[in-house]
Amino acid sequence: MSDLLQLDPDLPDELLVGVVRASGVRSDPSPPPLLAEIDAAIARVAALDAHPAEPFKKAVRDLLRCRGYKPSGRGKPASEYLAEAARAGEFPRLDVLVDINNLVSLQSGLPISVLDLGKFTGQPRLRFGREGERYVFNRTGQEIELRGLLTVCDGDLPRGTPVKDGMATKVGPQTSAVLGVIYGTSRALDRAAMAAHVERFADLLTAHAGAGQVERAVLPG
């Protein structure tokens, strides 16, 4: 079991998770080289008939629905929102940490959580959301129901999902350490492809967010 992220034993066999933990990061506005990479990625996606391709998209949705969660409408994977925003000319640019997360998600077609590790008090853990669990995901107080949804926890406290991350551990100006979790399935990509996305995430944190120590893993394994 990885110290970076504990996996509950009842998670699906096809689950493939990329994990990046980085310290010494800063949450500044994104530098011009990163913004240029984002613009190039948006242009590539906008030129495609579909992104991600339908079989890939279905595999990711199937992963999210394996315990009864319905990944559609406002509850679809965050990666789908980003692809739609890219095509509509509405891709968000917030700060370097969120922008790195969104760039890797757009390029990979996979949903990703980026969480402020400094706000964790327990061991990061991935499990299914339980009946009645929910958290606030934006500043207006809107909530997402977590039952049956893959959920990154701080100990047993739900903090992030492939759909929306909770406000309690969102990154911000005071963030100095982050946990990135890339949600994947072996029905959509293999370990080598996931490892490449993990390295991409880690490299961007080092190049643009000042990350010092960076740890990474592909789980299980």
N, C-alpha and C positions, 0 to 999 in steps of 0.2 A: 504494500500500500504506500502511495506517495505521500510525503509530508506536505507537498504543495496543495493537494486536494484529496480528501478522503472520498471514496465512492461507496455508497450504500450497496449491500449485496443484491438487492432486488432490482437494480437497474438493468435495462435490456442488454442482451448480448451484443447487439449491433452498435451500441454506443461507442463513439470514438471522440475523446475530449482532448483538446489542446489546452495547455495551461502555461501561463507566463506570470512570473512574480518578479517585480522590479522595484528596487529601492533607489532613493536619490533623485526621483523624478521631480519635475516642476510642471505646473499647470499654467503655462504662458499662452499667449496667442500663437497660433501656428506660424512658423517661419515661411518665407516665400518658397523655398525648395519643396516643402511638404505640400503647400497649397498648389504648387505646379503639378505634383504627383496626383493630387486629388482631381484637379481639372482634367488631366490626361485620362484618368480612370473613368471619370464621368463621360468623357467623349467616347471612349471605347464601348461603354455600356449603352449609351444612347444610340450607337450605330448598330446594335444587335437587334434581331427580331424579338428575342426573349432572353432574359438573364435573371436568375439562372435558368438553364434549360429545364423543360418540364419534368423529365425523369428525376433530375437532381432536386428540383423544388418539391416534388412529391415525396421523395425519400426523406427530406428534412421534415416535412409536415407529418409524415407517418411516424417519425421518431417522437414528435411532440404529442401525437394523439394516442400513443400506445397505452396510456392509462386513463383514457377517457377525456382528456383535454381536447377542445375543438379549436385548432389553429387556423381560424378564418376571420374575415372582417377585421375588427380592431384588435383581435387576438392572434393575428398571424405573426410569423417570425419577423424579428426586427430587420433582418437582412432583406426581406421583401419590401418593406417600407423604404429602405435606403435605395433599392434599385428603382422603385417607382419615383422617388424624389429626384434621382439622377436624370431620369427621362423627362421629368417635368421641369427641369431647371430649378429645382427647389432643394438641392442637396444641402444639408446643414453644415455650417462651419462654426464651431463653438470655441474650443480651445485645443491645445496640442494633444492632450490625452484622449479626449473624445474624438477628435479628428483622426487620430491614428487608428483607434478602434473602428470607426466608420469606414475608413479607407480599406482596411483589411477585410472587413465584413463585405463591402461592396465587391472587392476583387475575388474573394473566395466564394461568395454566395451563401456564407454560413452566418448564423446569428452569433453574436459575441457579447459577453458581459465584461465591462471594465469597472472595477470596484475599488474604493479607497481602503486599502488594507490596514491603514493606520486606525481606522474606525472599528476594526474587528477586535474582539476580545477572546474569541475561541478559535478552534481549528476550522479552517474552511472545509466544507463538506457539500457533496452533491447528493441530493435525494429527490423524491417526488413530493410535491406539495400535498398537504393533507386537507381533509374536509374542514371547511371553515377558515382556513388560512388565507390571508390577504395582506397586502401592504400598499402604502401610498407610493405612487410612482412619479408624481409631478407636483409642482408648487401650488396648484389649485386644489390639491387634496384628493384627486381621483385615485381609485384603488383598482387593483387587479386581483381576481380570485385565482388562487394557486393550486387548487385541488387537481391532482393528476399531472401537473406541469413540472418538468425538470426545474429544480430550484437550487441555487447555490446558497448555502447557509453559513452564518457565523456561529459555529457550534450547532445549535438547533434553531437559530433565529433566521428566517428567510430574508435574503438580501438581493438576489438577482435571478433572472430567468432569461430564456432565449427571446422573450417577447418584450419585456420592459424591466429595467432595474429599479430597485426600491430607492427612495429618497435617503434613507438612513445611511447608506454607504456610497452615495454617488460621489464622483470625483469633483473637486473644486479647487479654489485658490490655495488652500492649505494642504492639499494632497502631496505627500512625499513618497508614498509607496503604493503600488497598485497590484491587483490580481486580475489578470485577463483570462477568461474562460471561453474557449471556442467550442461550440456545440456541434458535433458532427455524427455521422452514421456511416458504418462500413458499406451500406447500400448506396452511398453517394461518392465516397472517396476512400482511398487506402491510407495506411499509416504514413507512407512516404509523403503523400500529398498533405496530410495534416501536419506532419513535421515541418514541411516547407512553409505553411501558413504560420506556424509557431515561430519559426526563425524570422520570418518577415515582420511579425509583430515585435519581436525582441529587438531586431535591428533598427526598426523605426523609433522605438523608445530610446535606444542608445543614441541614435543620430540626431533626433529632434527634441527629445524631452529630457536629456541629460542623465539618463539612467546610469547608475554605477553598476551595482551587482544585479545581474539578471539570471534567473533560474527558469528552466523550461522543462516540460514533459509532455508526452503523449500517453494518455491513459485509456484503458487499463494497459499495464505493461511495465 
